[in-house]
Amino acid sequence: MANARLLLVEDDRALADLVTFHFERAGYDVTRTGDGEEALILADEVRPDVVLLDWMIEGISGIEVCRRLRRRTTTANVPIMMLTARGEESDRIRGFETGADDYVTKPFSPRELVARVGAVLRRVRPALAGEQLGYADVEMDVASHRVRRGGDQVPLGPTEFRLLKHFLEHPGRVFSRERLLDAVWSHDPDIDARTVDVHVRRLRQALNAGNRVDLIRTVRSAGYSLDADG
């Protein structure tokens, strides 16, 4: 799980220190805050792979932070795990209905928490679990730099390969052209947003050869997404 970005929202400093220690030891990059408002800001700045969110925090409640993260295009599909002393069934149901992916009741084992976060990430971010990526009928072997769709090899240029890799690492998430520039081109000053459109078009042509279903969804005024249900 090296290099996975974790946003920890917990206002109990001792507990936050303990959780941070265990996740950093497991190879995560941890960003932490105990404030709901700051958590929403950090979610945009850090672009976490997973959020650990305490129910009772300063400012906005954790449940409201969860609700707002789910409403945002950039964080709608980021896994959110609630940390709370609330163990009643009604509270758990409320957490899930708000958009939480998992629910851990305090006190908990830090080692178990790391394992449960890892399990969630393996489901939604296969890139963090190995060198094989896949979505729908598309398969990517990162190590050998090969892509197949329905068993047939798909020839891609280096930029299209990086673009597809990014989409496969975040299936279902919508990325603006600016986000893609940052992720795929590292904000190269010689590259503009129109270049993204060109490479998305090339990627589509390669993936859709043989009149296959288009997996790349264009979201008006928002960007692009790898979405089989689009």
N, C-alpha and C positions, 0 to 999 in steps of 0.2 A: 504493500500500500504506500510505498514511498512517493512523495511529492503530492499526495492528495491534500487538498486545502480544506481545513476544518474551521468553521466559524463557531466559536463557543460563546453562548450568551448565558452567563451565570453570574449573579451578584454576590454569591457566597465566596469570598476570596480564597478561603482555605480549600473549599471543594474545587474551585476553578484551578487552583495550583495543582491539586492532585490529578484532576482530569487532564490538564495540560501536560503534566509530566508523563503520564502513561501514553498519551497519543503522540507526543514528540518522540518518545522512545520507540514507538511503533513506526516512525517514519513520516508522520503527518506534519504539515506546516499549519500551526495553530494561530489563529487570530482570535482575541477574546475581548469581551466587553460585558458589563453588567447592566447596561442601559438599553432599553428598547429602541429609542430614537437612533442612537449610535449604531445599533445592530442593523437597522435598515440602510444606513449610509454605508457601513462596511460591506454589506451584502453586495452592493453595486461596485464598490472599490476592489474588493478581494475576489469576487466571483467564486465563492466557495463550491467545493464538490459536495459538501454535506454540512448541515447546520445542526448543532446541538443546542436546544433552546429550553431554558428553564421557564416554567409556567409563571412563577411569581418573581418579577424583576422590577427594577426601578423604571419609572416613567410608564411607557406603554406596556401592557401585560404581554406575556409570552404568547398567549393565544391570539392576541390581536396582531402581534408581529408575524405570526404564522399566517394569519389571514391575509395580511398585506403582501407578504412574500409570494403567496399563491396567486395574487391578483396581478403581479408584475410579470411582464413577458420574460424578463431576464432571469427570474428566479422561480418561475411557475413549476419547473420540473426538478428543482434541486431537492434532494432528500432532506426531510426535516424530522429529527427525533426529539420528542419532548422529554425533558427531565423534570420530575415533579414529585412532591410528597403526596399529591392527590392520588389515591388508589381506588376511588369509587368507580364502579362501572359507568355511571352517567358521565363522570369527568373524562374517562378514557374515550367514550363514544364522542363526546364533544370535541376532544382533541383530534380524533380521526376525521370527523365531519368538517373540521376547519382546514384540514389538509395535511396533518401530521402523518408520516409514514410508519413511525414506530413510537413506542411509549415506554419509558423506563421509570419505575417508581423508586424513589429514595427510601432507604439507603440501597445502594447497588454496588456490585463488584466492578471496579474500574477495568479489570481484565475482560470481564464479560461484556462491558460496554464497548470496548475496543473491538471485540469479536462481532458484536451485533452491528456496529457501524460498518465493519468490513463486509459483512454479509449483504447489507443494503447496497453498498457501493458496487459489489460484484454484480448485483442484479441490474443496476442502472448505468454503471460505468465500467464495462468490461475491459477497457484499456488499463484500468488500475489493477486488474487481476492477471494480466498476462499479455502476450504478444498477438493474440487472436481477437479480432473485432468482428462483430456481425450484427446485422439488422435486416429483418425481412429475409430476402433471398440473397443478400449481399454479404460476402465474406472477405475480410482483409487479413493477410498475414503481414504484420508490420515488419518482422525480421527479414523476410525474403522480398518485401516490397511488391507483393502480388495481390491482385483483387479478382474475385470471381463473383459472377451473378448467375444464380441458377446452375452452378457448376461450370459455366463458361468463363474463360479468362477475359478480363476487361483491361485493355491497354490504357494507361493513364500517364500523363506527363507529371513531373515532380510537383508542380503547384496543385494540379487537380488531385493528386494523391494526398497531399497535406490537407487540402480542403475537405476531401471525403473523410479522412481520418478524424478531423475535428468534428464533423457531423456525426460520425459513428460513435465518438466518445460522448456525445450529448444528444442522443436521439430524442426527437420530440420538442427540443428547445428551439425557439426562434432567435436568430442572430441578425442584428442589423449589419449593414455593410461596414460600419465603423468597427463593430466588434470583430467581424471576420478579418478586417485589415489588421487589427491588433493581434489576433490569434494566429493567423496564417502568414501574414507578411511582416509582423512586428512593427507596424506603422512605418514602413519604408516611405520616406518623403517623396519618392518618385512614383509611388502608386496612389491612385485615387479610387474613389468608390466605384467608378464605372468599370475599372479593371475587375472588381469582384463580380460584376454582372457577366463579363466576358468569360471568366473562368467557371462560373456556375453554369453558364450555357454549354461550355465544352464538357464539363462533368456530366451534365444531363445527357448530352449526345452520346457519350461513351456508355453510360449506364443504361440508357434506354434503347440501345441498338437492338433491332429485331422487334420493334414496337412493344417493348416491355412497359409496364406501368411506371409512370414517373413518380419516384419516391421523394423528390425535392419539391417542397411546397413553397410557393411565393406568397408571402403575407403582405398585402398592400400596406404601404407606409411603415412597415416594420422590418422586413428582411426575408430571410430564408430559413427553412427548417427541413430536417430529414424526417418525414412523416408518412408512413404507409396508409394512414387514415385520412390524409388530406384530400 
